[in-house]
Amino acid sequence: MKYSLFFLVGFFCLSAQGQYITVNNNFTPQELIEDILINSGCIENVTVTHTVSGDFGNNDSSFGYFESMNTSFPFGNGIVMSTGKISHVPGPNTSLSDDNAPGWGGDQDLEDILGVSNTTNATILEFDFTPNANIIQFRYIFASEEYQENDSSTCIYSDVFAFLIKPQGGNYTNIAVVPGTNIPVQVTTVHPEIPGSCDAENEQYFGSFNDTNVPINFNGQTKALTATAAVVQNTTYHIKLIIADEQNYRYDSAVFLEGGSFNIGADLGADITRENALCEGEIYNLQLSDNGNTPQNYTWLEVDTNGNEIILAQGQNEINYTIDAAGTYKVILDYGNGCTAEDEIVIAYADFSNIVNRTISECDDDNDGLTIYDLSSNNNTFTNNNPLYALGGYYLSQNAAENEINPIPNPSAFENTTPNQVIFARIETQRGCSRIIEITLSTPSGQYNPVRFVECAVGESIVFNLNNAIPLLENEIGISNLYADFFATAENAITQENPFNTSIEILKTELPKSIYARAETPLGCQGIVEVILDQAPTPSLEENTSFSFCGEENSVEINSGVIGNPNNYSFLWDNGATTPEITVSEAGTYEVSITQQIQINGLTYSCSVTNSITVIASEKAIISHNLIGDFEDYQLEIIASGIGDYTYAINTSSGPYTTNPIFDVKPGKQTIYVKDKNGCGISSKEIYVIGYMKFFTPNQDGINDTWRLLGTDRGNRLTKRIVIFDRFGKMLQVLSPYDSWDGFYNGKKLPSNEYWFRIELLDGYNFKSHFTLKR
């Protein structure tokens, strides 16, 4: 059955944006195969025998019709088969197609032919057909979410598909393969290099990784590929088109079959590319391979660069066509009854328009115009760096070059016999096409003045990047795009012995120093030039330049940090100021470029250095403290508040100061000192550390006769009272902070023993401990 294309107008589309393809499932499987994919009188007895789709409901399917009008997609229309919903096939590529459906299994034929297992979500179209020729072909594009740009997943994971064909009763063959191989087309077999993960695989057939605004909703796709099968005309064949997820349903893929592309084939053979191009004036006969059927008419056309087709010849006897010019040529075979077949071929001819006569130069040690030339080193120059051409030999005459007689035996060391001698080179293609060019052997025409290469002096030695001297050579010689090697002597430059590295380090005490440059272009040596290495002074800087604000100050003057008379330098601060000093009102980092100019041999050189000056906001510290530990076993922690950077000392303002704020202390008066590192002054504070006697001996010898607290301060009272107990908890005495106990209770001496006390502090804290009374 045949349907005219006007039936497509007005179909409900699941995506309606102009730059994206549209899809629908309004065609029956028979219509999709017979009227969309085939639509040719060359294929007969088309019968769809079996289909499988995911069951999504809502009038959705995993196969259907697509159309790409007004988009960049290569096919105008056709059939799309997916491992997910076709409603998720149209672009933009902004979501992951990742569909599943209940009971949607795999396919055993697909697994057997590809050697895989655990396929799932298989979409299948099967049909029978009878061709009237012995070749059939159709075009397709494979696309997948599993294409991941710069991601190793592209090297590992791929959904699978196959186009299986067999004669009735025969065995399947897969024709969805990389052209010229038996490799199935998959993500892992057709992709560019994935840096750090895997090399390119059949990259010439990869289309693109897709960004957001593309016609289809897949991350990558192949180019348009052609599936081709050899068949026996008038024999019935069965085709099974299958695509499936492997292992799980994640990351869908799709295959797009071009509408009207399923047809018998015409074959003009392989393109004749630039690599095996025909020779100028060569006649080439375009002829067809036998496809098992005889056309009623042949039409030969040339396709111009805009895609326009110009008829060259047509008729039932025009079985071949002769050409003598490069171009794209096409043949259309008409078999009658709406059956046609066609093919295109690209024909290239060798283009020698950029292969021209050359003059090469070689340096001459005695200026007689005679020297030794390394002709072979110029091979790429003579072939214009075109890999399609090769140097077929050097000759002393035009006739010898044309007839390949007596080539120069040692072209890497050829000595000319006359100044400006002309020799001949034969340039050839792989096919044997050739062009003869003249090569004039010259020597540099002039003697050159020395050039002075000056670098700014830093440290005890200077590193000269010799490539930076090349512009000086170009200016002296008058030739641009030079390259050069550098040598210790002019003789070494002539013989090219012991060249320097690109960078050389010279002690400042050895300067000025002469070396010699051998200046060259691709056409040979252009001269030997003395290069005088010399130095220009660079401003010297003070170390660790920094300034600070203190307390309520709102500005500070900072200087560049340059050593020497500022009048000898120019300055450029990052705020645009050009003076040696500037006044700033904010903390931060300020940069200044300091430049010193000097004249050497009449030329002015400028050397610059950049200094970063740090301005810090700072102030004297506000001091507090903590006592850590027990009475008479204290550590003093000094707490300094403020925006400064502080160091600490105790009981002496002259230090030493330390960055550690914790000190071991004894009971009594202590003086804390905190010093600002940025010069904003020293803060101090007196404190008292309270302790107690661990024992006393009330024997009236004048030593430790009473027990008391230690380190109390009458001007800064901390203690409320002290209560003394015996070991049974009986209160024996209550003392003020400054009183002492003589070891009596109610007028009686208490015996030697351990006694307990409680110190009640004004802040509500109580401290308990014990001491010894010894008699």
DOGUNU-635276 format. One record per residue (C-alpha): z, y negated, x negated; residue in three letters. Coordinates in steps of 0.5 Angstrom, whole numbers, padded with zeros to 4 digits, always signed. Example, Ala and Ser with C-alpha at 12.3 -4.5 7.8 and 13.67 -1.06 7.14 Angstrom:
BEGIN
+0016+0009-0025ALA;+0014+0002-0027SER;
***
This chain:
BEGIN
+0000+0000+0000MET;-0002-0007-0003LYS;+0002-0014-0001TYR;-0001-0021-0002SER;+0003-0025-0006LEU;+0004-0030+0000PHE;+0010-0025+0003PHE;+0014-0028-0003LEU;+0015-0035+0000VAL;+0021-0036+0003GLY;+0025-0030+0001PHE;+0033-0031+0001PHE;+0035-0032-0006CYS;+0041-0031-0009LEU;+0041-0036-0014SER;+0037-0043-0012ALA;+0037-0047-0019GLN;+0031-0049-0021GLY;+0032-0048-0029GLN;+0035-0041-0027TYR;+0031-0035-0025ILE;+0032-0032-0018THR;+0033-0025-0015VAL;+0033-0022-0009ASN;+0033-0015-0006ASN;+0028-0016+0000ASN;+0023-0011-0003PHE;+0023-0003-0002THR;+0023+0001-0008PRO;+0016+0003-0006GLN;+0014-0004-0006GLU;+0018-0006-0012LEU;+0014-0001-0016ILE;+0007-0001-0013GLU;+0006-0008-0011ASP;+0010-0012-0016ILE;+0011-0007-0023LEU;+0004-0004-0022ILE;-0001-0008-0017ASN;-0007-0005-0021SER;-0013-0001-0018GLY;-0012+0003-0025CYS;-0006+0007-0023ILE;-0006+0011-0017GLU;-0002+0016-0012ASN;+0004+0012-0014VAL;+0010+0015-0010THR;+0017+0013-0011VAL;+0021+0019-0011THR;+0029+0017-0013HIS;+0033+0011-0014THR;+0040+0010-0015VAL;+0044+0003-0015SER;+0051+0001-0015GLY;+0054+0000-0008ASP;+0057-0007-0007PHE;+0056-0008+0000GLY;+0054-0015+0002ASN;+0047-0014+0001ASN;+0048-0014-0006ASP;+0044-0008-0011SER;+0044-0007-0018SER;+0036-0007-0018PHE;+0031-0012-0015GLY;+0026-0017-0015TYR;+0026-0023-0020PHE;+0022-0029-0021GLU;+0023-0035-0026SER;+0018-0040-0024MET;+0020-0047-0027ASN;+0024-0044-0033THR;+0023-0042-0040SER;+0024-0034-0038PHE;+0018-0031-0041PRO;+0016-0027-0035PHE;+0014-0030-0029GLY;+0016-0025-0024ASN;+0018-0017-0024GLY;+0023-0012-0023ILE;+0031-0013-0026VAL;+0035-0007-0027MET;+0042-0008-0029SER;+0049-0004-0030THR;+0052-0010-0025GLY;+0050-0014-0019LYS;+0043-0017-0019ILE;+0047-0023-0016SER;+0050-0024-0023HIS;+0044-0024-0027VAL;+0041-0031-0026PRO;+0044-0037-0031GLY;+0047-0041-0033PRO;+0050-0036-0038ASN;+0057-0039-0036THR;+0061-0032-0033SER;+0062-0025-0036LEU;+0057-0020-0032SER;+0063-0014-0032ASP;+0061-0011-0025ASP;+0063-0004-0022ASN;+0062+0000-0016ALA;+0066+0006-0013PRO;+0063+0013-0015GLY;+0058+0010-0019TRP;+0056+0015-0025GLY;+0052+0016-0031GLY;+0046+0020-0032ASP;+0045+0027-0036GLN;+0037+0026-0037ASP;+0039+0019-0041LEU;+0045+0022-0045GLU;+0041+0028-0047ASP;+0035+0024-0049ILE;+0039+0019-0053LEU;+0045+0024-0055GLY;+0050+0020-0052VAL;+0056+0022-0047SER;+0060+0019-0042ASN;+0055+0014-0039THR;+0057+0011-0032THR;+0054+0005-0028ASN;+0047+0008-0028ALA;+0041+0005-0025THR;+0035+0009-0024ILE;+0028+0008-0021LEU;+0023+0014-0021GLU;+0016+0015-0019PHE;+0010+0019-0020ASP;+0003+0016-0021PHE;-0004+0018-0024THR;-0008+0014-0029PRO;-0015+0013-0030ASN;-0015+0013-0037ALA;-0011+0016-0043ASN;-0006+0010-0045ILE;-0001+0006-0040ILE;+0003+0001-0042GLN;+0008-0005-0039PHE;+0012-0010-0042ARG;+0020-0011-0042TYR;+0026-0015-0044ILE;+0033-0012-0045PHE;+0039-0017-0045ALA;+0046-0016-0045SER;+0053-0019-0045GLU;+0054-0014-0051GLU;+0050-0019-0056TYR;+0056-0023-0059GLN;+0054-0028-0064GLU;+0057-0028-0071ASN;+0062-0022-0068ASP;+0062-0015-0071SER;+0062-0012-0064SER;+0054-0013-0064THR;+0054-0008-0070CYS;+0058-0003-0066ILE;+0057-0003-0058TYR;+0051-0002-0054SER;+0049+0000-0047ASP;+0044+0005-0046VAL;+0037+0005-0043PHE;+0031+0009-0043ALA;+0024+0009-0040PHE;+0022+0017-0039LEU;+0015+0020-0038ILE;+0013+0027-0037LYS;+0007+0030-0034PRO;+0009+0034-0028GLN;+0013+0040-0030GLY;+0013+0038-0038GLY;+0019+0035-0042ASN;+0021+0028-0042TYR;+0019+0023-0048THR;+0023+0016-0048ASN;+0018+0010-0049ILE;+0023+0005-0049ALA;+0023+0005-0057VAL;+0023+0000-0063VAL;+0015-0001-0064PRO;+0012+0004-0069GLY;+0019+0008-0069THR;+0023+0013-0065ASN;+0029+0008-0065ILE;+0031+0007-0058PRO;+0032-0001-0056VAL;+0039-0002-0056GLN;+0044-0008-0058VAL;+0046-0004-0064THR;+0038-0003-0066THR;+0035-0010-0065VAL;+0039-0016-0068HIS;+0040-0021-0073PRO;+0045-0020-0079GLU;+0052-0021-0077ILE;+0055-0025-0083PRO;+0061-0020-0086GLY;+0059-0015-0081SER;+0052-0012-0081CYS;+0045-0013-0084ASP;+0040-0015-0079ALA;+0036-0009-0075GLU;+0029-0010-0073ASN;+0030-0017-0073GLU;+0023-0019-0071GLN;+0024-0016-0064TYR;+0030-0020-0063PHE;+0030-0026-0058GLY;+0036-0030-0058SER;+0043-0031-0057PHE;+0044-0035-0051ASN;+0048-0041-0050ASP;+0050-0044-0043THR;+0044-0047-0040ASN;+0039-0041-0040VAL;+0035-0038-0035PRO;+0039-0031-0035ILE;+0047-0030-0035ASN;+0047-0025-0041PHE;+0049-0027-0048ASN;+0043-0025-0052GLY;+0036-0022-0051GLN;+0030-0018-0054THR;+0023-0021-0055LYS;+0018-0019-0050ALA;+0017-0011-0052LEU;+0011-0007-0050THR;+0012+0001-0048ALA;+0006+0005-0049THR;+0005+0012-0047ALA;-0001+0017-0049ALA;-0003+0020-0042VAL;-0009+0025-0040VAL;-0013+0021-0035GLN;-0013+0023-0027ASN;-0007+0027-0029THR;+0000+0026-0025THR;+0006+0024-0029TYR;+0013+0022-0027HIS;+0017+0016-0030ILE;+0024+0015-0030LYS;+0027+0008-0031LEU;+0034+0008-0033ILE;+0040+0003-0035ILE;+0047+0005-0036ALA;+0054+0003-0039ASP;+0056+0007-0044GLU;+0064+0009-0044GLN;+0066+0004-0039ASN;+0063-0001-0034TYR;+0065-0007-0038ARG;+0060-0012-0041TYR;+0054-0011-0037ASP;+0046-0011-0039SER;+0040-0011-0036ALA;+0032-0010-0037VAL;+0027-0014-0034PHE;+0020-0011-0033LEU;+0014-0016-0032GLU;+0011-0016-0026GLY;+0003-0013-0026GLY;+0004-0011-0033SER;+0004-0003-0032PHE;-0003-0002-0033ASN;-0008+0002-0037ILE;-0009+0000-0044GLY;-0014-0003-0048ALA;-0013-0003-0056ASP;-0017-0008-0061LEU;-0012-0005-0066GLY;-0007-0009-0070ALA;-0007-0016-0072ASP;-0010-0018-0078ILE;-0005-0023-0081THR;-0004-0028-0087ARG;-0002-0022-0091GLU;-0008-0018-0091ASN;-0013-0024-0089ALA;-0020-0023-0089LEU;-0024-0027-0094CYS;-0028-0033-0093GLU;-0035-0032-0090GLY;-0033-0024-0089GLU;-0036-0022-0082ILE;-0031-0018-0078TYR;-0033-0013-0072ASN;-0028-0013-0066LEU;-0028-0006-0063GLN;-0024-0002-0058LEU;-0021+0005-0059SER;-0023+0010-0054ASP;-0018+0010-0048ASN;-0022+0016-0044GLY;-0025+0011-0039ASN;-0032+0007-0039THR;-0031+0000-0037PRO;-0037-0003-0032GLN;-0036-0009-0036ASN;-0034-0012-0042TYR;-0031-0020-0043THR;-0030-0023-0050TRP;-0026-0029-0050LEU;-0023-0034-0055GLU;-0016-0036-0054VAL;-0015-0043-0057ASP;-0008-0046-0059THR;-0007-0049-0052ASN;-0008-0042-0049GLY;-0015-0044-0046ASN;-0020-0038-0046GLU;-0027-0039-0048ILE;-0032-0034-0046ILE;-0036-0031-0052LEU;-0040-0026-0049ALA;-0040-0021-0043GLN;-0044-0015-0040GLY;-0043-0008-0039GLN;-0047-0007-0046ASN;-0042-0012-0050GLU;-0038-0006-0053ILE;-0036-0010-0059ASN;-0036-0017-0062TYR;-0037-0020-0069THR;-0033-0026-0071ILE;-0033-0030-0078ASP;-0027-0035-0076ALA;-0020-0034-0076ALA;-0017-0035-0069GLY;-0014-0031-0063THR;-0019-0026-0059TYR;-0018-0023-0052LYS;-0022-0017-0049VAL;-0022-0016-0041ILE;-0025-0009-0039LEU;-0027-0008-0032ASP;-0027-0001-0029TYR;-0028-0003-0022GLY;-0024-0002-0016ASN;-0019-0008-0018GLY;-0018-0004-0025CYS;-0018-0008-0031THR;-0015-0007-0038ALA;-0014-0013-0043GLU;-0012-0014-0050ASP;-0011-0019-0055GLU;-0012-0019-0063ILE;-0010-0025-0068VAL;-0015-0025-0074ILE;-0013-0029-0080ALA;-0018-0031-0086TYR;-0015-0033-0093ALA;-0014-0041-0094ASP;-0015-0043-0101PHE;-0015-0051-0099SER;-0008-0052-0103ASN;-0010-0048-0109ILE;-0013-0053-0113VAL;-0015-0055-0120ASN;-0009-0057-0125ARG;-0006-0060-0131THR;-0001-0057-0135ILE;+0003-0060-0141SER;+0007-0058-0147GLU;+0011-0061-0152CYS;+0007-0062-0159ASP;+0012-0062-0165ASP;+0006-0066-0169ASP;+0002-0070-0164ASN;-0004-0066-0166ASP;-0005-0064-0159GLY;-0005-0057-0161LEU;+0001-0053-0159THR;+0003-0046-0155ILE;+0003-0045-0148TYR;+0007-0040-0143ASP;+0001-0040-0138LEU;+0005-0034-0134SER;+0011-0039-0133SER;+0006-0043-0128ASN;+0004-0037-0124ASN;+0008-0040-0118ASN;+0005-0047-0119THR;-0002-0045-0119PHE;-0001-0040-0113THR;+0002-0046-0110ASN;+0009-0042-0109ASN;+0005-0038-0104ASN;+0007-0031-0104PRO;+0001-0029-0101LEU;-0003-0030-0107TYR;-0002-0027-0114ALA;-0005-0029-0121LEU;-0011-0025-0122GLY;-0012-0027-0130GLY;-0013-0033-0134TYR;-0020-0034-0138TYR;-0024-0038-0143LEU;-0030-0039-0138SER;-0032-0040-0131GLN;-0036-0034-0131ASN;-0031-0029-0134ALA;-0026-0031-0129ALA;-0031-0030-0123GLU;-0033-0023-0126ASN;-0026-0021-0129GLU;-0029-0021-0136ILE;-0024-0021-0142ASN;-0018-0024-0140PRO;-0013-0028-0144ILE;-0009-0022-0147PRO;-0003-0026-0148ASN;-0002-0032-0143PRO;+0005-0032-0144SER;+0004-0035-0151ALA;-0003-0038-0151PHE;-0005-0043-0157GLU;-0010-0048-0155ASN;-0016-0049-0160THR;-0018-0056-0158THR;-0014-0062-0155PRO;-0014-0062-0147ASN;-0018-0055-0147GLN;-0020-0053-0140VAL;-0019-0045-0138ILE;-0020-0042-0132PHE;-0015-0038-0127ALA;-0017-0033-0122ARG;-0012-0033-0116ILE;-0013-0027-0111GLU;-0010-0024-0104THR;-0008-0017-0103GLN;-0015-0016-0100ARG;-0018-0018-0106GLY;-0021-0025-0104CYS;-0021-0030-0110SER;-0021-0037-0112ARG;-0023-0040-0119ILE;-0019-0046-0121ILE;-0019-0050-0128GLU;-0013-0051-0132ILE;-0013-0057-0137THR;-0008-0056-0143LEU;-0005-0063-0145SER;+0001-0065-0149THR;+0005-0071-0147PRO;+0002-0078-0149SER;+0007-0082-0151GLY;+0013-0083-0155GLN;+0020-0085-0151TYR;+0025-0089-0153ASN;+0032-0087-0153PRO;+0036-0087-0146VAL;+0044-0088-0146ARG;+0048-0084-0142PHE;+0055-0087-0140VAL;+0061-0084-0137GLU;+0067-0087-0135CYS;+0073-0085-0140ALA;+0079-0081-0138VAL;+0084-0077-0142GLY;+0082-0075-0149GLU;+0075-0072-0148SER;+0070-0074-0143ILE;+0066-0069-0139VAL;+0058-0070-0138PHE;+0054-0067-0133ASN;+0048-0067-0136LEU;+0044-0067-0129ASN;+0046-0074-0128ASN;+0042-0076-0134ALA;+0035-0074-0131ILE;+0034-0081-0127PRO;+0035-0084-0134LEU;+0029-0080-0136LEU;+0025-0081-0130GLU;+0025-0088-0131ASN;+0024-0088-0139GLU;+0018-0083-0138ILE;+0015-0086-0131GLY;+0015-0079-0128ILE;+0019-0077-0122SER;+0022-0070-0120ASN;+0024-0068-0127LEU;+0028-0063-0129TYR;+0031-0062-0136ALA;+0034-0058-0141ASP;+0039-0061-0147PHE;+0039-0059-0154PHE;+0043-0061-0160ALA;+0037-0063-0164THR;+0030-0065-0163ALA;+0027-0058-0166GLU;+0031-0054-0162ASN;+0028-0058-0156ALA;+0021-0056-0158ILE;+0023-0049-0159THR;+0028-0049-0153GLN;+0033-0045-0157GLU;+0041-0046-0156ASN;+0041-0050-0150PRO;+0047-0054-0147PHE;+0051-0052-0141ASN;+0050-0057-0135THR;+0056-0060-0137SER;+0059-0061-0144ILE;+0066-0064-0146GLU;+0066-0069-0152ILE;+0072-0072-0155LEU;+0072-0079-0154LYS;+0073-0080-0162THR;+0066-0077-0163GLU;+0062-0082-0158LEU;+0057-0084-0158PRO;+0053-0078-0160LYS;+0046-0076-0159SER;+0043-0070-0156ILE;+0036-0069-0154TYR;+0033-0067-0147ALA;+0027-0063-0146ARG;+0024-0066-0140ALA;+0019-0062-0135GLU;+0016-0061-0129THR;+0013-0055-0126PRO;+0007-0057-0130LEU;+0010-0057-0136GLY;+0014-0061-0142CYS;+0013-0068-0141GLN;+0017-0070-0147GLY;+0023-0070-0152ILE;+0028-0076-0151VAL;+0034-0077-0155GLU;+0040-0078-0150VAL;+0046-0082-0153ILE;+0052-0080-0150LEU;+0057-0086-0149ASP;+0064-0088-0146GLN;+0066-0094-0142ALA;+0073-0095-0141PRO;+0077-0093-0134THR;+0083-0097-0132PRO;+0090-0094-0134SER;+0095-0094-0129LEU;+0103-0094-0129GLU;+0106-0087-0126GLU;+0109-0086-0120ASN;+0108-0093-0117THR;+0113-0094-0111SER;+0116-0100-0107PHE;+0122-0100-0102SER;+0124-0105-0096PHE;+0132-0106-0096CYS;+0136-0107-0090GLY;+0134-0113-0086GLU;+0128-0115-0091GLU;+0121-0115-0087ASN;+0116-0115-0093SER;+0115-0113-0100VAL;+0110-0115-0105GLU;+0107-0109-0109ILE;+0102-0109-0114ASN;+0096-0105-0116SER;+0100-0101-0122GLY;+0094-0103-0127VAL;+0097-0103-0134ILE;+0094-0109-0138GLY;+0092-0116-0136ASN;+0090-0116-0129PRO;+0085-0122-0130ASN;+0081-0116-0134ASN;+0080-0112-0127TYR;+0077-0113-0120SER;+0081-0110-0114PHE;+0080-0108-0107LEU;+0085-0106-0103TRP;+0084-0102-0096ASP;+0086-0108-0092ASN;+0080-0112-0095GLY;+0085-0116-0100ALA;+0082-0117-0107THR;+0088-0120-0111THR;+0092-0116-0116PRO;+0098-0116-0111GLU;+0099-0116-0104ILE;+0105-0117-0099THR;+0106-0112-0094VAL;+0111-0112-0088SER;+0110-0104-0086GLU;+0112-0098-0090ALA;+0107-0093-0091GLY;+0101-0091-0097THR;+0097-0097-0099TYR;+0091-0096-0103GLU;+0087-0100-0108VAL;+0081-0099-0112SER;+0081-0102-0119ILE;+0075-0103-0123THR;+0073-0105-0130GLN;+0066-0108-0132GLN;+0064-0107-0139ILE;+0057-0109-0143GLN;+0054-0103-0147ILE;+0048-0105-0151ASN;+0046-0110-0146GLY;+0047-0106-0140LEU;+0053-0107-0135THR;+0058-0101-0133TYR;+0063-0101-0128SER;+0069-0096-0128CYS;+0074-0095-0122SER;+0080-0092-0121VAL;+0084-0091-0114THR;+0091-0092-0114ASN;+0096-0090-0108SER;+0102-0094-0108ILE;+0108-0092-0103THR;+0112-0097-0099VAL;+0119-0094-0097ILE;+0123-0097-0092ALA;+0131-0096-0094SER;+0138-0098-0094GLU;+0145-0097-0096LYS;+0148-0092-0093ALA;+0154-0092-0087ILE;+0159-0087-0089ILE;+0163-0081-0086SER;+0166-0075-0088HIS;+0168-0068-0086ASN;+0174-0064-0089LEU;+0172-0056-0089ILE;+0177-0051-0090GLY;+0185-0051-0090ASP;+0190-0056-0093PHE;+0190-0056-0101GLU;+0184-0052-0100ASP;+0179-0057-0098TYR;+0172-0058-0099GLN;+0170-0065-0098LEU;+0163-0066-0094GLU;+0160-0073-0095ILE;+0156-0075-0089ILE;+0151-0081-0090ALA;+0147-0084-0084SER;+0141-0089-0086GLY;+0134-0089-0087ILE;+0135-0088-0095GLY;+0134-0083-0100ASP;+0141-0082-0102TYR;+0146-0079-0108THR;+0153-0078-0108TYR;+0159-0078-0113ALA;+0167-0078-0112ILE;+0172-0082-0115ASN;+0167-0086-0120THR;+0162-0091-0118SER;+0158-0090-0125SER;+0157-0082-0123GLY;+0154-0078-0124PRO;+0151-0078-0118TYR;+0148-0071-0114THR;+0144-0069-0109THR;+0149-0064-0106ASN;+0154-0068-0101PRO;+0160-0063-0102ILE;+0165-0063-0107PHE;+0172-0059-0108ASP;+0178-0064-0107VAL;+0186-0064-0108LYS;+0190-0067-0103PRO;+0191-0075-0104GLY;+0187-0081-0104LYS;+0179-0080-0105GLN;+0174-0085-0106THR;+0167-0083-0104ILE;+0160-0087-0107TYR;+0153-0086-0104VAL;+0148-0089-0108LYS;+0141-0090-0105ASP;+0135-0088-0109LYS;+0131-0093-0107ASN;+0135-0099-0110GLY;+0138-0101-0104CYS;+0145-0101-0107GLY;+0152-0096-0107ILE;+0156-0095-0101SER;+0164-0093-0102SER;+0170-0091-0098LYS;+0177-0089-0099GLU;+0180-0083-0095ILE;+0186-0079-0096TYR;+0186-0071-0096VAL;+0193-0068-0093ILE;+0196-0063-0096GLY;+0203-0059-0096TYR;+0208-0056-0101MET;+0207-0049-0102LYS;+0215-0048-0104PHE;+0221-0053-0106PHE;+0227-0052-0110THR;+0233-0056-0107PRO;+0238-0055-0113ASN;+0238-0062-0115GLN;+0235-0062-0121ASP;+0230-0068-0119GLY;+0224-0063-0119ILE;+0221-0061-0112ASN;+0228-0062-0109ASP;+0225-0063-0102THR;+0219-0061-0098TRP;+0214-0066-0095ARG;+0207-0067-0094LEU;+0202-0069-0099LEU;+0197-0074-0099GLY;+0199-0078-0093THR;+0196-0085-0092ASP;+0201-0091-0089ARG;+0195-0095-0087GLY;+0191-0090-0084ASN;+0196-0085-0081ARG;+0193-0078-0078LEU;+0199-0074-0077THR;+0204-0075-0071LYS;+0210-0070-0073ARG;+0212-0064-0077ILE;+0216-0059-0074VAL;+0220-0053-0078ILE;+0222-0046-0076PHE;+0225-0040-0079ASP;+0222-0034-0079ARG;+0224-0032-0072PHE;+0221-0039-0069GLY;+0228-0043-0068LYS;+0226-0050-0069MET;+0230-0053-0075LEU;+0228-0060-0077GLN;+0223-0065-0074VAL;+0220-0070-0079LEU;+0216-0076-0079SER;+0209-0076-0083PRO;+0213-0079-0089TYR;+0220-0076-0088ASP;+0222-0070-0093SER;+0227-0064-0091TRP;+0232-0062-0096ASP;+0233-0055-0094GLY;+0240-0056-0089PHE;+0241-0054-0082TYR;+0247-0057-0078ASN;+0250-0059-0085GLY;+0249-0052-0088LYS;+0245-0050-0093LYS;+0239-0045-0091LEU;+0238-0039-0095PRO;+0232-0037-0100SER;+0226-0035-0095ASN;+0219-0036-0092GLU;+0220-0042-0087TYR;+0214-0044-0082TRP;+0212-0051-0080PHE;+0207-0054-0075ARG;+0203-0060-0076ILE;+0201-0064-0070GLU;+0196-0069-0071LEU;+0194-0075-0067LEU;+0187-0073-0065ASP;+0191-0067-0062GLY;+0189-0062-0067TYR;+0195-0057-0069ASN;+0196-0054-0076PHE;+0201-0048-0077LYS;+0203-0045-0084SER;+0209-0043-0088HIS;+0212-0045-0095PHE;+0218-0042-0099THR;+0225-0044-0100LEU;+0228-0042-0107LYS;+0235-0043-0109ARG;
***
